């Protein structure tokens, strides 16, 4: 998991840059799908439960459609995740050859989670209109748990790279006597895992809600869009302030366990107390900082709740053991962007909570829905920034304080790696284009079905039918409801 932000030193092998770029591109692409793999099952089951408990066919229709999106996302995630798995061995044989017995434990957990999730998604999709409603729901309940298990494995591997432990070294420097529990539950595992889970719930919630916020802005003020917006947005709004605290805890864990990485995140050059906080700004090789907003003493206060807290600076270690000034600046900007987005989303969540507390209703301002519509995209940017912070801040180490990135890279020629990057980029454009095309086609079919057109009923896919009941049963129209009339019983059209 290496960032595009990393720069090469003069004596680095030629293949290091293309290997980093290839890994960074595939990871940055895959991470866009992860929030939906981790959190969408939970949001879907939440809507499913609401539909059964309140006998709400609109909620069941939303859950059914979200489960179809979840399945398509899972299929695309198989492609991007498999590529990443191969790249670990192909691009970083030095790390896998030396540390695989320790580092691979997390991936073993993730593999089992992936297998179970595939089986459970198949059962859940098959169960619509074939199982009793509550039986179907309870068979879907393990899905969010397997998603969390998969995240557990990946974060266990990444946190080990940041704070490696659970092994001894023999006379040749190879790990022996691996202790599984210590290798999985490293000092950074807890803060990193819960911060990651919070980010996934926020991102999936805001992205899904944003789809229906756009529909609301286009005048679709029916029960379908209201419910499709409210449930995921409420999940995200509840998680947002919790996530801010989790992020603060994770940053403080970095301060204690990876002080040089913390110095890069906060562009601290000299070890000192009363260290100021810089919002953005650029670190230069001589330790000076240009630009940005300087807040006196705040960095020391945030790190240790006191201006007297001593913060370790980048210059406290040799240049070969720390990120370059450019890498530190990139990690710092990524960290500040992530924090800024989180802070703004807290204001959006408070706006939502205030309206619900005062009026027992969602805000009616178009500006609220405009903000809600872009919140999901902002969360995706924050997720990317979080991984950049994690990976660039660790440079030049691939295994913190044990192995440098340059020591782990493949011996494959740089030209071949650049060609591979071009091929992977072309394939990923096609894959994500196909993913978007499928989602848009599903949306169009759902809208046609909801509008009740004759052609729509004739060609409607299984997803557009009533969630429970025989497949041959026609769509219920006896009630005479008109889509978009605000009825609490009639879908209003996919956004």
Secondary structure, 3 states (H helix, E strand, C coil): CCCCCCCCCCCCCCHHHHHHHHHHHHHHHHHHHHHHHHHHHHHHHHHHHHHHHCCCHHHHHHHHHHHHHHHHHHHHHHHHHHHHHHHHHHHCHHHHHHHHHHHHHHHHHHHHHHHHHHHHHHHHHHHCCCCCHHHHHHHHCHHHHHHHHHHHHHHHHHHHHHCCCCCEECCCCCEECCCHHHHHCCCCHHHHHHHHHHHHHHHHHHHHHHHHHHHHHCCCCCHHHHHHHHHHHHHHHHHHHHHHHHHHHHHHHHHHHCHHHHHHHCCCCCCECCCCEEECCEECCCCCEECCEEECCHHHHHHHCCCCCCECCHHHCCHHHCCCHHHHHHHHHHHHHHHHHHHHHHHHHHHHHHHHHHHCCCCCCHHHHHHHHHHHHHHHHHHHHHHHHHHHCCCCEEECCCEEHHHHCCCCCHHHHHHHHHHHHHHHHHHHHHHHHHHHHHHHHHHHHHHCCHHHHHHCCHHHCCCCCCCCCCCCCCCCCCCCCCCCCCCCCCC
